[in-house]
Amino acid sequence: MTDAAPPPPPADDKDWTWVLDAGCPECGFDAATMTVTDVGAMLRDNVVEWQQILAGDEARLRQRPDAEHWSALEYACHVRDVYRIYDERLVLMLTQDGPHYANWDQNVTAVDDRYDQGDPATVADELSRAGAALASRFDDVTGDQWQRTGYRSDGAAFTVDSFARYFMHDPIHHLDDVAKGFARLDD
């Protein structure tokens, strides 16, 4: 490990809300086919997949496949933080009327929190705990709560239903990013 943080990959400035209306051609996720009441179970399955990745060779986990993509460890740190942030946002949606979420710059967080220097076992534990907490929170959503609203800092509006669908794409998509990254490393 070096003292200097590697530069983040180029910022992803796409508005990924389109995944609510169309399947993702990169990872195959299709929000329209997802049963939203299954999000807790889907999330638990996702955590297991991340645990399997983080149990791999540490040197390989830390290696970036190219300048455009994070290492598997960096993606895992990001997913852990996505679980945490979405848990906070879900709490806001369930306890406040029409909350607005603070902006989150994932690349700034990756550099500031030194994702590149994470300990895989610690990240695995933190990811597991954050995923379990969020899965349980989604399990507790019932009835009209699925229609409660919240707003991203750019003004994008979500119901708990669309929020769950939008959320699930992220950790699933990043599993695909990691698989493709490992394939590039193996070439």
LINRAZI-V330366 format. One record per pair of residues at least 6 apart in sequence whose ideal C-beta (glycine too) atoms are under 7 Angstrom apart, sorted by the first residue. I is the first residue (numbers start at 0). J is the second residue. Records with the same first field share a line. If there is no record, write none. Layout:
I: J + J
//
This chain:
0: 116
4: 110 + 113 + 115
5: 115
7: 106 + 109 + 110
8: 66 + 67 + 68 + 69
9: 67
10: 106
15: 168
16: 155 + 165
18: 28 + 30 + 165 + 168
19: 30 + 161 + 164 + 165
22: 28 + 29
23: 168 + 172
25: 172 + 175
26: 171 + 172 + 175
28: 168 + 171 + 172
30: 164 + 168
33: 164 + 167
35: 145 + 160 + 163 + 164
38: 137 + 163 + 167
39: 134 + 135 + 137 + 138
41: 167
42: 130 + 133 + 134 + 137
43: 130 + 134
45: 130 + 170 + 171
46: 126 + 127 + 130
48: 174
49: 75 + 78 + 126
50: 123 + 127
52: 71 + 75 + 177
53: 60 + 75 + 119 + 122 + 123
57: 119
59: 184
60: 70 + 71 + 72 + 119
61: 70 + 72 + 115
62: 70 + 184
63: 69 + 70
64: 180 + 183 + 184
65: 183
68: 176 + 180
69: 77
70: 115
71: 177 + 180 + 181
72: 114 + 117 + 119 + 122
73: 109 + 114 + 115
74: 173 + 176 + 177
75: 122 + 126
76: 114 + 117 + 122
77: 105 + 109 + 114 + 173
78: 126 + 170 + 173
79: 122 + 125 + 126 + 129
80: 108
81: 169 + 170
82: 126 + 129 + 130 + 133
83: 129
84: 103
85: 133 + 166
86: 129 + 132 + 133 + 136
88: 100 + 149
89: 136
91: 98 + 100 + 149
92: 98 + 147 + 148 + 149 + 159 + 162
93: 144 + 147
97: 148 + 149 + 150
98: 149
99: 150 + 152
100: 149 + 150 + 151 + 152
101: 152
102: 152
137: 163
140: 159
144: 159
145: 158 + 159 + 160
146: 158 + 159 + 160
147: 158 + 159
148: 156 + 157 + 158
149: 157 + 162
150: 156
157: 165
//
